[in-house]
Every structure is written in C-alpha cells, then in structure tokens.
C-alpha cells in the first residue's frame, strides 16, 4: 500500500491510538460518501422515471386538448349553422362575381 491509507492501516496494526482514530474517522467518511452515492443514484433513477412519465403525460394532454377543440368547433358550427351558411354563400357569390 502507498500513501496515507497505508499509514492508517499500519497504525491500526501497530496499535497507535491516533492512527486508529484516524482509521475510524476515514471509515466513517467512506461510509458516508458511499451512502451519498447510493442516494444520488436512487434520486437520478427516480428523476429519469418522472421525466419519462412526463413525456407521455404531455402527449396525452395534447390529445385531450385537440379533442376538446374539435368538440367546441362542432358545437359552434351546429349553433351558428344558418349564419355560417349565409356567410359561405356570400363569399361564394363574391368569388363567382369576379
């Protein structure tokens, strides 16, 4: 082993209390970092799933919106049928008069 990690391990073997305390501290830090990594991985998976759901949800919302607009257009055409027919005839007559 090289560097400070080997010093920690050798201190633990040799029975040096300061080195043993550092080794325990290092283990705590390492455990905390690994825990953070696991939580970040879980969070990224949850976020990816939500984004995937949002895309499908957006498509569904657009389909519903288009359906509502079509229904409103049909209701408007039925409600104003006579006025629309008169308007269409006057436009047709104006074009034919050219």
SULRA-V861474 format. One line per field, one symbol per residue. phi: phi as a letter, one per 30 degrees, with the letter a starting at -180 (. if undefined). psi: psi as a letter, one per 40 degrees, with the letter a starting at -180 (. if undefined). Layout:
# SULRA-V861474
phi->???
psi->???
This chain:
# SULRA-V861474
phi->.bidddddddddddiddddddddddddddddddddddddddddddddddddddddddddddddddddddddddddddddceddddddddddddddddd
psi->iiaddddddddddeehdddddddddddddddddddddddddddddddddddddddddddddddddddddddddddddddfdddddddddddddddde.
